[in-house]
Amino acid sequence: MASSGAEGAGAAGGASSDRPADPLVVLDQRGPVAVLTLNNPPLNILTTPLLDELRARVLDLRADPKVRAVVITGSGERAFSGGANVREMLPMRRADAVRHSAKGQSLYDLLETAPFPVIAAVRGFCIGGGCEMVQACDFIFASPDAQFGQPEINIGVIPGWGGSRRLPRIIGPVRARRWIMTGDRVDAAQALADGFLDQIVSAEDLLSAAVGFGQLLAQKSPDALSAAKYLVNQSTDPGRELGLAEERKVWGALFETPGQQEGMGAFLEKRPASFSPERSSRATSRLRPWESTLAPPRARVPHRRATRKSVGRPARRRRTR
């Protein structure tokens, strides 16, 4: 998730300036390939204003028939993105958290369902919400120093912007469990071995390689390319909508647990989290969505029709035609 040194990133205090603020998402059109650069240094934290600006950019590109491919990258050398803004999320309650999950999910859906290929060019940290963003892209190019991960478990939650759905689809459930349940960072070499990356490219050549690949794809039939993207996504995850809805529900429910408050609070205070050594008692806690799968199945009693017959009356015969 967000680095503790970058939550609430914004204008520094001091004298006001008439110079307009730099855009949080920079667009660079290179022929048929559009390059979108996340511009919230030093870690390109995914604040709400950045998410809103990225959404607007992506919608504009989807509506432009001249755009044949999009490359997404991060500004600077330290990070593609350090993830979501923990300071924004800490005070959220369940309903707020569900809405925040829906905001990220719907934005990444725009990338996954775009009528053109989307290529991620990753250098440095790509964790939390940043890692979920590249999972919604069609291709991932990375420099050797790139590091990936879903560390949400370390702050008392889970991936909430599609990662619980897309990551198992990309690398399989065995590897996805390790990524999500340990929260460990994964270097570029391991990510390539896990099947997460398409290619490792030197940092100096990373962006040009991603743009060049986009230009190569731009030479294909745009309708066939869009159809191929749709069918591959549909064949690998036909139940995507239901899965994302379940992720929103579970992610929001975690914001009613002590672990979320402790985990995010400890993260912002730069101290180790101290989680409860025991699971909540189901006798005293509200039933949570994931706990319903642990409940013993209820015995099913077959429904029987009443068999009483009126005394002295013959049983009625069924009419036949």
Rosetta silent file (secondary structure, phi, psi, omega in degrees, C-alpha in Angstrom):
SEQUENCE: MASSGAEGAGAAGGASSDRPADPLVVLDQRGPVAVLTLNNPPLNILTTPLLDELRARVLDLRADPKVRAVVITGSGERAFSGGANVREMLPMRRADAVRHSAKGQSLYDLLETAPFPVIAAVRGFCIGGGCEMVQACDFIFASPDAQFGQPEINIGVIPGWGGSRRLPRIIGPVRARRWIMTGDRVDAAQALADGFLDQIVSAEDLLSAAVGFGQLLAQKSPDALSAAKYLVNQSTDPGRELGLAEERKVWGALFETPGQQEGMGAFLEKRPASFSPERSSRATSRLRPWESTLAPPRARVPHRRATRKSVGRPARRRRTR
SCORE:     score description
SCORE:     0.000 S_00000001
   1 L     0.000 -160.026 -175.531    0.000    0.000    0.000 S_00000001
   2 L   -66.154  144.380  175.995    1.062    3.628    0.347 S_00000001
   3 L   -72.015  142.161 -175.025    4.484    4.383    1.723 S_00000001
   4 L   -63.475  -16.534  178.998    4.355    5.996    5.157 S_00000001
   5 L   -89.870    1.730 -172.737    6.304    8.948    3.811 S_00000001
   6 L  -130.809    1.868  179.289    3.799    9.776    1.098 S_00000001
   7 L   -66.229  146.483  179.247    0.242    9.547    2.460 S_00000001
   8 L    67.861   24.543 -179.694   -1.648   12.756    1.997 S_00000001
   9 L   -59.379  139.152 -179.628    0.826   13.855   -0.663 S_00000001
  10 L  -178.313 -157.558 -177.934   -0.077   17.259   -1.997 S_00000001
  11 L   -67.376  136.186  177.947    0.955   20.857   -2.089 S_00000001
  12 L   -76.936  154.666  177.838    3.621   21.730    0.434 S_00000001
  13 L   -69.110  163.834  179.014    2.997   24.520    2.913 S_00000001
  14 L   129.633 -163.752 -177.038    4.460   27.925    2.354 S_00000001
  15 L   -65.538  142.694  179.197    3.918   30.855    0.087 S_00000001
  16 L   -74.246  158.296 -178.391    1.207   30.481   -2.517 S_00000001
  17 L  -133.658  144.557  177.070    2.107   30.368   -6.186 S_00000001
  18 L   -81.093   -9.769 -178.951    0.223   31.375   -9.308 S_00000001
  19 L   -69.445  129.352  179.706    1.804   28.498  -11.216 S_00000001
  20 L   -63.305  148.043  179.518   -0.824   25.830  -11.918 S_00000001
  21 L   -63.757  146.284  176.768   -0.327   22.499  -10.179 S_00000001
  22 L   -65.462  143.946  177.848    1.327   19.791  -12.227 S_00000001
  23 L   -64.084  146.025  178.410   -1.133   17.226  -13.576 S_00000001
  24 L   -79.512  -17.604  175.328   -1.325   14.009  -11.584 S_00000001
  25 E  -134.692  118.739 -177.158   -1.525   12.042  -14.842 S_00000001
  26 E   -99.368  130.751  178.704    0.550   13.209  -17.808 S_00000001
  27 E  -103.924  130.331  177.277   -0.532   12.304  -21.336 S_00000001
  28 E  -130.617  111.671 -177.923    2.064   11.964  -24.095 S_00000001
  29 E   -88.505  121.687  179.434    0.741   11.018  -27.522 S_00000001
  30 E  -120.330   80.908 -175.457    3.236    9.077  -29.630 S_00000001
  31 L    65.038 -130.012 -179.044    1.438    8.447  -32.876 S_00000001
  32 L   -77.711   -4.556 -177.617   -1.201    5.764  -32.322 S_00000001
  33 E  -106.175  125.337  176.330    0.206    5.001  -28.846 S_00000001
  34 E  -100.195  132.794  177.934   -0.781    7.120  -25.849 S_00000001
  35 E  -107.852  121.722  175.908    1.531    7.149  -22.820 S_00000001
  36 E  -106.430  123.876 -178.481   -0.057    7.865  -19.431 S_00000001
  37 E  -114.523  119.973  173.919    2.404    8.689  -16.637 S_00000001
  38 E   -67.489  125.197 -169.523    1.334    8.629  -12.986 S_00000001
  39 L  -127.699   67.664  177.394    2.799   11.860  -11.628 S_00000001
  40 L  -133.863   65.982 -174.630    2.589   11.935   -7.845 S_00000001
  41 L   -64.857  156.891    9.190    6.234   11.638   -6.758 S_00000001
  42 L   -89.022  -15.360 -174.240    8.096   10.221   -5.064 S_00000001
  43 L  -115.146    5.997  178.126    5.994    7.015   -4.962 S_00000001
  44 L    52.365   50.211  179.717    3.031    7.906   -7.198 S_00000001
  45 L   -63.992  140.602 -175.084    0.538    7.161   -4.440 S_00000001
  46 E   -87.635   75.326  176.369   -2.976    6.547   -5.760 S_00000001
  47 L   -72.594  165.513  177.980   -4.852    9.339   -4.021 S_00000001
  48 H   -58.773  -44.538  177.031   -8.493   10.012   -4.832 S_00000001
  49 H   -59.720  -37.737  178.394   -7.604   13.055   -7.017 S_00000001
  50 H   -66.822  -42.804  178.620   -5.133   10.936   -8.992 S_00000001
  51 H   -60.289  -41.973 -179.848   -7.696    8.164   -9.489 S_00000001
  52 H   -65.392  -40.342  179.625  -10.251   10.708  -10.702 S_00000001
  53 H   -68.137  -39.715  178.690   -7.772   12.269  -13.114 S_00000001
  54 H   -65.016  -39.799  177.917   -6.703    8.889  -14.454 S_00000001
  55 H   -59.185  -45.265 -179.195  -10.337    7.932  -15.009 S_00000001
  56 H   -62.523  -41.379  179.347  -10.924   11.078  -17.041 S_00000001
  57 H   -63.762  -45.058 -177.900   -7.828   10.415  -19.155 S_00000001
  58 H   -65.149  -40.739  177.946   -8.780    6.808  -19.819 S_00000001
  59 H   -62.098  -40.491  177.597  -12.341    7.744  -20.789 S_00000001
  60 H   -62.026  -42.834 -178.311  -10.996   10.328  -23.245 S_00000001
  61 H   -68.516  -38.000  177.934   -8.668    7.751  -24.808 S_00000001
  62 H   -62.885  -30.528 -178.436  -11.422    5.143  -25.081 S_00000001
  63 H   -85.593   -7.963 -177.142  -13.509    7.678  -26.997 S_00000001
  64 L   -95.877  110.963 -177.028  -10.685    8.578  -29.411 S_00000001
  65 L   -68.273  -14.213  179.591  -10.695    6.223  -32.447 S_00000001
  66 L   -80.639  -16.166  179.501   -7.125    7.189  -33.306 S_00000001
  67 L   -79.137  121.922 -176.576   -5.755    5.642  -30.113 S_00000001
  68 L  -111.010  -16.859  177.242   -4.620    2.110  -30.889 S_00000001
  69 E  -161.720  154.072  179.742   -2.659    1.254  -27.740 S_00000001
  70 E  -129.724  137.128  173.354   -1.945    2.757  -24.311 S_00000001
  71 E  -113.483  131.796  176.517    1.171    2.518  -22.135 S_00000001
  72 E  -114.347  131.222  179.493    0.918    3.260  -18.400 S_00000001
  73 E  -143.998  178.444  179.483    4.037    4.059  -16.391 S_00000001
  74 E  -117.944  149.674  178.667    5.121    5.983  -13.291 S_00000001
  75 L   -75.709  151.599  178.221    7.194    9.142  -12.984 S_00000001
  76 L    79.113 -175.874 -175.803   10.668    8.964  -11.481 S_00000001
  77 L  -105.945  -12.153 -172.487   12.858    5.980  -10.767 S_00000001
  78 L   -83.232  -33.374 -171.505   11.533    4.818   -7.380 S_00000001
  79 E  -157.695  141.342  160.902    8.075    3.526   -8.176 S_00000001
  80 E   -67.573  -55.886  170.713    5.418    2.752  -10.721 S_00000001
  81 E  -164.210  134.799  175.414    3.077    3.193   -7.748 S_00000001
  82 L   -82.121    3.901  174.087    3.379    2.552   -4.035 S_00000001
  83 L   105.116 -164.263 -175.283   -0.347    1.806   -3.870 S_00000001
  84 E   -74.868  168.859 -177.176   -3.415    3.391   -2.325 S_00000001
  85 L   -89.623  104.561 -176.858   -3.451    6.187    0.232 S_00000001
  86 H   -64.968  -35.503 -179.931   -3.615    4.570    3.685 S_00000001
  87 H   -62.859  -34.183  175.113   -4.255    7.890    5.414 S_00000001
  88 H   -67.753  -36.402 -172.012   -7.421    8.273    3.345 S_00000001
  89 H   -83.794  -27.483 -173.420   -8.571    4.758    4.172 S_00000001
  90 L   -52.424  -47.487 -176.794   -7.896    4.569    7.925 S_00000001
  91 L   -81.105   -0.753 -176.573  -11.060    6.419    9.088 S_00000001
  92 L   -66.386  143.452  170.049  -13.355    4.685    6.603 S_00000001
  93 L  -102.596 -177.643 -169.754  -16.231    2.611    7.832 S_00000001
  94 H   -55.129  -50.815 -177.272  -17.799   -0.281    5.971 S_00000001
  95 H   -63.395  -41.338  177.794  -19.985    1.686    3.539 S_00000001
  96 H   -62.422  -40.849 -178.400  -17.173    4.144    2.766 S_00000001
  97 H   -65.813  -39.574  178.223  -14.767    1.273    2.168 S_00000001
  98 H   -63.145  -41.604  177.919  -17.165   -0.446   -0.228 S_00000001
  99 H   -65.004  -38.618  179.020  -17.500    2.793   -2.214 S_00000001
 100 H   -66.646  -38.631  175.546  -13.711    3.196   -2.286 S_00000001
 101 H   -62.205  -44.092 -179.754  -13.352   -0.368   -3.522 S_00000001
 102 H   -62.638  -35.382  178.924  -15.930    0.312   -6.236 S_00000001
 103 H   -62.525  -49.194  178.970  -13.997    3.423   -7.335 S_00000001
 104 H   -66.609  -42.718 -179.463  -10.771    1.477   -7.888 S_00000001
 105 H   -61.429  -44.046 -176.735  -12.515   -1.533   -9.398 S_00000001
 106 H   -67.932  -35.000  176.297  -14.479    0.529  -11.912 S_00000001
 107 H   -64.829  -45.858 -178.748  -11.357    2.424  -12.994 S_00000001
 108 H   -69.650  -28.121  172.934   -9.399   -0.777  -13.542 S_00000001
 109 H   -62.070  -36.128  177.939  -12.382   -2.240  -15.403 S_00000001
 110 H   -61.413  -34.805  177.297  -12.005    0.647  -17.860 S_00000001
 111 H   -73.127  -45.763 -175.619   -8.461   -0.555  -18.550 S_00000001
 112 H   -67.285  -31.543 -177.235   -9.360   -4.231  -18.759 S_00000001
 113 L  -102.527    8.059  179.376  -12.296   -3.649  -21.089 S_00000001
 114 L   -59.557  146.350 -177.838  -10.693   -0.895  -23.206 S_00000001
 115 L   -80.564   22.434  177.820  -11.024   -1.510  -26.976 S_00000001
 116 L  -146.838  158.854  178.122   -7.244   -1.372  -27.348 S_00000001
 117 L   -70.196  144.115  177.711   -4.303   -3.145  -25.668 S_00000001
 118 E  -118.595  127.929 -175.147   -2.943   -1.594  -22.471 S_00000001
 119 E  -118.223  126.630  175.643    0.734   -2.102  -21.619 S_00000001
 120 E   -93.745  133.596  175.113    2.248   -1.435  -18.178 S_00000001
 121 E  -116.131  105.500 -167.228    5.874   -0.262  -18.021 S_00000001
 122 E  -109.670  126.838  171.833    7.004   -0.827  -14.436 S_00000001
 123 L  -130.299  136.550  178.839   10.097    0.463  -12.708 S_00000001
 124 L    75.676 -149.682 -175.518   10.669    0.301   -8.951 S_00000001
 125 E   -68.918  136.405  174.473    7.863   -0.407   -6.491 S_00000001
 126 E  -142.900   82.742 -169.624    4.561   -1.676   -7.868 S_00000001
 127 E  -130.169  161.976  177.977    2.610   -2.745   -4.817 S_00000001
 128 L    58.445 -127.634  179.890   -0.908   -2.750   -3.429 S_00000001
 129 H   -61.585  -27.696  175.434   -3.255   -0.782   -5.656 S_00000001
 130 H   -67.229  -39.857  177.152   -0.408   -0.214   -8.116 S_00000001
 131 H   -66.649  -37.601  177.464    0.031   -3.958   -8.517 S_00000001
 132 H   -66.338  -33.083  178.615   -3.711   -4.333   -9.008 S_00000001
 133 H   -63.028  -46.508 -177.102   -3.591   -1.678  -11.730 S_00000001
 134 H   -70.129  -23.182  175.835   -1.045   -3.559  -13.830 S_00000001
 135 H   -66.690  -23.941  177.696   -3.086   -6.748  -13.405 S_00000001
 136 L   -85.028   -4.922  177.209   -5.836   -4.998  -15.371 S_00000001
 137 L   -86.203  162.074 -177.719   -3.380   -4.327  -18.211 S_00000001
 138 L   -84.185  -29.272 -178.936   -2.897   -6.737  -21.095 S_00000001
 139 E  -140.483  145.804  179.719    0.913   -6.815  -20.975 S_00000001
 140 E  -127.444  114.841  172.675    3.448   -6.015  -18.248 S_00000001
 141 E  -103.465  141.299 -177.325    7.006   -4.945  -19.061 S_00000001
 142 E  -142.622  150.811  173.571    9.319   -4.360  -16.071 S_00000001
 143 L   -83.017  162.474 -178.133   12.860   -3.279  -15.329 S_00000001
 144 L   -60.717  -23.712 -177.767   15.140   -5.615  -13.322 S_00000001
 145 L   -89.861    3.513 -178.741   14.714   -3.473  -10.187 S_00000001
 146 L   -66.480  144.623  175.945   10.916   -3.714  -10.188 S_00000001
 147 E  -133.428  132.676 -176.322    9.239   -5.114   -7.087 S_00000001
 148 E  -116.955  164.237  176.095    5.659   -6.321   -6.920 S_00000001
 149 E   167.742  158.397  173.634    3.383   -7.341   -4.089 S_00000001
 150 L  -120.469   82.886 -173.968   -0.009   -7.313   -2.394 S_00000001
 151 H   -88.093   15.003 -176.153    0.922   -6.279    1.176 S_00000001
 152 H   -57.584  -31.147 -178.793   -2.617   -5.434    2.309 S_00000001
 153 H   -59.000  -28.097 -178.030   -2.610   -8.377    4.731 S_00000001
 154 H   -75.345  -13.070  176.835    0.052   -6.534    6.751 S_00000001
 155 H  -118.706   22.000  169.725   -2.342   -3.661    7.462 S_00000001
 156 L    85.285   13.953  177.102   -5.372   -5.784    8.285 S_00000001
 157 L  -134.314 -159.987 -179.534   -7.192   -5.906    4.935 S_00000001
 158 L  -137.160  171.393  172.638   -6.974   -7.607    1.525 S_00000001
 159 L   -58.704  132.822 -175.831   -6.648   -6.426   -2.084 S_00000001
 160 L  -124.419    5.701  179.844   -9.816   -4.448   -2.812 S_00000001
 161 L  -117.050   34.912  175.620   -9.382   -3.167   -6.366 S_00000001
 162 L   104.281   -5.869 -175.796   -9.664   -6.479   -8.192 S_00000001
 163 H   -64.793  -34.110 -179.666   -6.469   -8.180   -7.032 S_00000001
 164 H   -69.533  -18.401  179.787   -8.209  -11.100   -5.343 S_00000001
 165 H   -96.818  -46.478 -173.014   -9.862  -11.863   -8.681 S_00000001
 166 H   -79.522  -37.307 -175.834   -7.224  -11.039  -11.281 S_00000001
 167 H   -61.830  -46.807  176.135   -4.071  -12.268   -9.561 S_00000001
 168 H   -60.533  -32.742  178.895   -5.219  -15.929   -9.296 S_00000001
 169 H   -66.190  -35.759 -175.441   -6.289  -15.728  -12.932 S_00000001
 170 H   -81.159  -47.834 -172.842   -2.821  -14.525  -13.984 S_00000001
 171 H  -113.433   -0.290  179.834   -0.483  -16.653  -11.855 S_00000001
 172 L    90.806  155.942 -175.031   -2.791  -19.393  -10.532 S_00000001
 173 H   -66.596  -32.049 -177.863   -4.256  -19.871   -7.040 S_00000001
 174 H   -64.410  -50.981  179.663   -1.176  -21.476   -5.476 S_00000001
 175 H   -69.632  -36.927 -179.514    1.122  -18.545   -6.207 S_00000001
 176 H   -62.423  -38.588  176.960   -1.665  -16.007   -5.632 S_00000001
 177 H   -59.510  -42.723 -179.067   -2.216  -17.350   -2.102 S_00000001
 178 H   -64.716  -45.244  179.600    1.448  -16.821   -1.342 S_00000001
 179 H   -60.376  -47.887 -171.824    1.448  -13.273   -2.713 S_00000001
 180 H   -80.065  -38.603 -173.150   -1.770  -12.255   -0.933 S_00000001
 181 H   -86.245  -17.854  174.234   -1.519  -14.187    2.356 S_00000001
 182 H   -98.883  -29.497 -176.202    2.140  -13.365    3.104 S_00000001
 183 L    72.752   11.247 -177.223    2.226   -9.829    1.725 S_00000001
 184 L   -70.303  151.972  172.954    5.830  -10.416    0.664 S_00000001
 185 L   -81.246  148.346 -177.002    7.432   -8.402   -2.102 S_00000001
 186 E  -123.858  124.106 -179.109    8.321  -10.237   -5.287 S_00000001
 187 E   -77.260  171.813 -173.918   11.253   -9.153   -7.441 S_00000001
 188 H   -61.700  -40.189 -178.237   11.107   -8.976  -11.217 S_00000001
 189 H   -62.651  -43.196  179.436   12.889  -12.294  -11.761 S_00000001
 190 H   -69.950  -38.094  178.402   10.441  -14.165   -9.524 S_00000001
 191 H   -62.763  -36.205  176.626    7.466  -12.334  -11.029 S_00000001
 192 H   -67.391  -42.891  179.320    8.620  -13.458  -14.477 S_00000001
 193 H   -64.578  -32.730  179.716    9.011  -17.041  -13.243 S_00000001
 194 L   -76.417   -7.766 -178.633    5.511  -16.881  -11.712 S_00000001
 195 L    86.088   14.647 -178.414    4.074  -15.900  -15.081 S_00000001
 196 L   -82.246  -36.348 -176.124    3.158  -12.390  -13.953 S_00000001
 197 L  -100.431  153.485  171.601    5.414  -10.492  -16.361 S_00000001
 198 L   -89.585  -36.651 -173.768    5.693  -10.591  -20.129 S_00000001
 199 E  -162.330  143.436  171.280    9.236   -9.271  -20.345 S_00000001
 200 E  -103.573  127.271 -176.579   12.103   -7.794  -18.305 S_00000001
 201 L  -129.600  146.695  178.524   13.786   -4.855  -20.025 S_00000001
 202 L   -56.510  149.785 -178.152   16.630   -2.616  -18.858 S_00000001
 203 L   -56.803  -37.038 -177.997   15.468    0.562  -17.106 S_00000001
 204 L   -66.987  -31.634 -175.576   16.958    2.682  -19.894 S_00000001
 205 L  -103.184    1.302 -170.517   14.999    0.853  -22.600 S_00000001
 206 H   -59.672  -55.754 -175.112   11.811    0.120  -20.658 S_00000001
 207 H   -65.836  -41.709 -179.545    9.519    2.859  -21.928 S_00000001
 208 H   -65.154  -34.700  178.091   10.748    2.692  -25.518 S_00000001
 209 H   -67.058  -42.181  179.624   10.244   -1.094  -25.512 S_00000001
 210 H   -65.996  -43.196  178.711    6.687   -0.748  -24.218 S_00000001
 211 H   -65.489  -41.857  178.521    5.859    1.982  -26.739 S_00000001
 212 H   -60.805  -38.528  177.760    7.462   -0.025  -29.545 S_00000001
 213 H   -66.735  -39.644  176.576    5.342   -3.024  -28.640 S_00000001
 214 H   -62.251  -39.087  178.031    2.259   -0.829  -28.666 S_00000001
 215 H   -67.289  -33.792  175.579    3.181    0.444  -32.130 S_00000001
 216 H   -63.903  -45.399  179.028    3.591   -3.144  -33.301 S_00000001
 217 H   -65.982  -30.845 -179.014    0.104   -4.001  -32.056 S_00000001
 218 L   -65.566  -14.656  178.404   -1.255   -0.840  -33.677 S_00000001
 219 L   -82.069  -10.290 -179.708   -0.480   -2.372  -37.072 S_00000001
 220 L   -82.335  167.677  175.289   -3.075   -5.107  -36.492 S_00000001
 221 L   -62.593  123.296 -178.032   -6.746   -4.860  -37.360 S_00000001
 222 H   -62.486  -37.096  179.720   -8.283   -2.716  -34.574 S_00000001
 223 H   -68.944  -42.549  179.599  -11.545   -4.657  -34.588 S_00000001
 224 H   -66.857  -38.032  179.691   -9.826   -8.039  -34.498 S_00000001
 225 H   -64.114  -44.116  178.949   -7.457   -6.861  -31.757 S_00000001
 226 H   -64.646  -41.069  179.198  -10.345   -5.630  -29.625 S_00000001
 227 H   -65.221  -40.594  179.214  -12.285   -8.853  -30.215 S_00000001
 228 H   -62.708  -42.740  178.808   -9.265  -10.982  -29.304 S_00000001
 229 H   -61.315  -45.789  179.837   -8.784   -9.066  -26.062 S_00000001
 230 H   -59.650  -47.253 -174.885  -12.449   -9.483  -25.155 S_00000001
 231 H   -68.940  -38.461  177.585  -12.517  -13.215  -25.840 S_00000001
 232 H   -63.189  -45.876  179.148   -9.307  -13.978  -23.941 S_00000001
 233 H   -63.848  -40.049 -179.006  -10.579  -12.087  -20.887 S_00000001
 234 H   -67.597  -39.021 -178.074  -13.992  -13.708  -21.148 S_00000001
 235 H   -70.581  -31.040 -177.494  -12.594  -17.222  -21.477 S_00000001
 236 H   -89.543  -17.899 -179.502  -10.288  -16.881  -18.475 S_00000001
 237 L  -153.249   69.727 -178.419  -12.761  -15.162  -16.136 S_00000001
 238 L   -67.625  -21.770 -179.133  -16.403  -15.404  -17.203 S_00000001
 239 L  -100.091   28.501 -173.985  -17.606  -14.739  -13.651 S_00000001
 240 H   -56.225  -45.757 -175.727  -15.599  -11.544  -13.188 S_00000001
 241 H   -61.363  -44.604  178.614  -18.518   -9.301  -12.204 S_00000001
 242 H   -64.975  -39.091  179.926  -19.716  -11.627   -9.441 S_00000001
 243 H   -64.929  -41.024  179.067  -16.158  -12.074   -8.184 S_00000001
 244 H   -68.029  -36.876  177.227  -15.522   -8.335   -7.982 S_00000001
 245 H   -63.095  -40.295  178.001  -18.816   -7.807   -6.158 S_00000001
 246 H   -66.146  -39.246  177.593  -17.794  -10.407   -3.576 S_00000001
 247 H   -60.854  -44.263  178.407  -14.404   -8.723   -3.177 S_00000001
 248 H   -58.373  -43.851 -177.905  -16.106   -5.375   -2.477 S_00000001
 249 H   -63.899  -46.870 -178.058  -18.337   -6.973    0.149 S_00000001
 250 H   -69.652  -42.223  179.365  -15.522   -8.745    1.974 S_00000001
 251 H   -59.533  -44.951  178.734  -13.121   -5.796    1.739 S_00000001
 252 H   -63.673  -38.736 -179.938  -15.741   -3.490    3.224 S_00000001
 253 H   -62.925  -30.684  179.689  -16.509   -5.950    6.029 S_00000001
 254 H   -66.791  -18.848  177.950  -12.862   -5.914    7.085 S_00000001
 255 H   -79.048    3.504  171.205  -13.247   -2.225    7.960 S_00000001
 256 H  -108.047   14.519 -179.408  -15.392   -3.337   10.896 S_00000001
 257 L  -108.737  149.821  177.227  -12.593   -5.448   12.366 S_00000001
 258 H   -61.414  -29.897 -177.593   -9.991   -4.410   14.963 S_00000001
 259 H   -62.783  -33.900  179.329   -7.242   -5.658   12.652 S_00000001
 260 H   -66.950  -45.458  179.469   -7.931   -2.947   10.069 S_00000001
 261 H   -64.240  -44.429 -179.750   -7.654   -0.152   12.602 S_00000001
 262 H   -66.863  -45.322 -176.067   -4.533   -1.625   14.200 S_00000001
 263 H   -64.209  -48.429 -179.558   -2.855   -2.497   10.908 S_00000001
 264 H   -71.321  -37.090  177.072   -3.367    0.842    9.204 S_00000001
 265 H   -62.961  -43.559  178.519   -2.711    2.800   12.380 S_00000001
 266 H   -63.744  -37.943  179.536    0.565    0.974   12.950 S_00000001
 267 H   -61.305  -46.682 -178.161    1.559    1.571    9.336 S_00000001
 268 H   -70.057  -29.518  178.976    1.056    5.330    9.623 S_00000001
 269 H   -87.096   -0.258  177.397    2.824    5.416   12.991 S_00000001
 270 L    58.231   48.185  176.436    5.747    3.433   11.537 S_00000001
 271 L  -135.199  160.943  177.414    5.592    0.680   14.144 S_00000001
 272 L   -66.278  140.773  177.004    4.972   -3.081   13.969 S_00000001
 273 L   -75.505  146.297  177.674    1.303   -4.023   14.045 S_00000001
 274 L  -120.715   92.856 -177.300    0.063   -6.037   17.010 S_00000001
 275 L   -85.016  156.832  178.353   -2.862   -8.139   15.843 S_00000001
 276 L   -60.379  138.384  179.350   -5.099  -10.188   18.132 S_00000001
 277 L   -76.540   -7.987 -178.004   -3.722  -13.710   18.704 S_00000001
 278 L  -126.758  149.550  173.209   -7.237  -15.188   18.399 S_00000001
 279 L   -70.278  153.528  178.329   -9.960  -15.065   15.829 S_00000001
 280 L   -63.466  142.548  177.394  -13.126  -13.230   16.848 S_00000001
 281 L   -71.867  126.901  179.967  -15.707  -15.422   18.529 S_00000001
 282 L   -69.014  -16.723  178.609  -18.573  -16.016   16.146 S_00000001
 283 L   -74.794  -24.044 -176.490  -20.878  -16.120   19.158 S_00000001
 284 L  -115.249   -7.758 -179.000  -20.137  -12.465   19.925 S_00000001
 285 L  -110.291  156.454  176.219  -19.266  -11.036   16.511 S_00000001
 286 L   -67.489  145.141  178.680  -21.433  -10.283   13.519 S_00000001
 287 L   -65.483  126.569 -179.997  -21.357  -12.925   10.829 S_00000001
 288 L  -102.030  155.227 -174.644  -18.886  -11.864    8.163 S_00000001
 289 H   -55.154  -41.712 -177.239  -19.109  -12.969    4.534 S_00000001
 290 H   -72.840  -22.584  179.372  -16.027  -15.163    4.675 S_00000001
 291 H   -75.442  -22.520 -179.283  -17.184  -16.862    7.892 S_00000001
 292 H   -63.340  -25.521  179.231  -20.367  -18.111    6.242 S_00000001
 293 H   -76.302  -14.671 -179.003  -18.240  -20.592    4.296 S_00000001
 294 L   -94.149  -13.181 -177.825  -16.989  -22.030    7.592 S_00000001
 295 L   -69.121  139.908  178.436  -20.429  -22.642    9.075 S_00000001
 296 L   -63.069  140.613 -179.716  -21.480  -26.324    9.150 S_00000001
 297 L   -63.833  140.770  178.414  -24.085  -27.076    6.485 S_00000001
 298 L   -78.122  138.455  179.190  -27.627  -27.256    7.758 S_00000001
 299 L   -64.582  133.182 -178.120  -29.289  -30.626    7.415 S_00000001
 300 L   -94.041  120.036  179.748  -31.799  -30.508    4.627 S_00000001
 301 L   -95.282  120.607 -179.519  -35.167  -31.963    5.533 S_00000001
 302 L   -64.700  139.574  179.812  -37.049  -33.189    2.480 S_00000001
 303 L   -79.394  128.766  179.611  -40.439  -31.614    2.059 S_00000001
 304 L  -120.701  143.412  175.717  -43.279  -34.143    2.222 S_00000001
 305 L   -76.407  150.757  175.668  -46.891  -33.719    1.363 S_00000001
 306 L   -61.357  140.738 -175.617  -49.471  -34.420    4.007 S_00000001
 307 L  -111.783    4.577 -178.639  -50.638  -38.017    3.760 S_00000001
 308 L   -66.944  141.214  177.195  -53.802  -37.837    5.828 S_00000001
 309 L  -118.159  145.475  177.603  -56.907  -39.139    4.066 S_00000001
 310 L   -65.244  135.258 -177.559  -60.476  -38.303    4.866 S_00000001
 311 L   -67.081  132.334  176.373  -62.107  -41.142    6.763 S_00000001
 312 L    81.046   -1.281  179.588  -64.528  -43.113    4.683 S_00000001
 313 L  -110.048  137.126  176.994  -63.602  -41.384    1.440 S_00000001
 314 L   -71.765  152.259  178.104  -61.719  -43.070   -1.355 S_00000001
 315 L   -64.238  140.292  179.501  -58.507  -41.454   -2.515 S_00000001
 316 L   -72.892  136.945  179.082  -58.993  -39.119   -5.438 S_00000001
 317 L   -91.685  142.741  177.916  -57.646  -40.391   -8.706 S_00000001
 318 L   -70.469  137.804  176.072  -55.523  -38.127  -10.927 S_00000001
 319 L   -72.745  142.829  174.508  -57.155  -37.162  -14.114 S_00000001
 320 L  -124.821  146.359  178.614  -55.510  -38.333  -17.274 S_00000001
 321 L   -95.378    0.000    0.000  -56.038  -36.999  -20.723 S_00000001
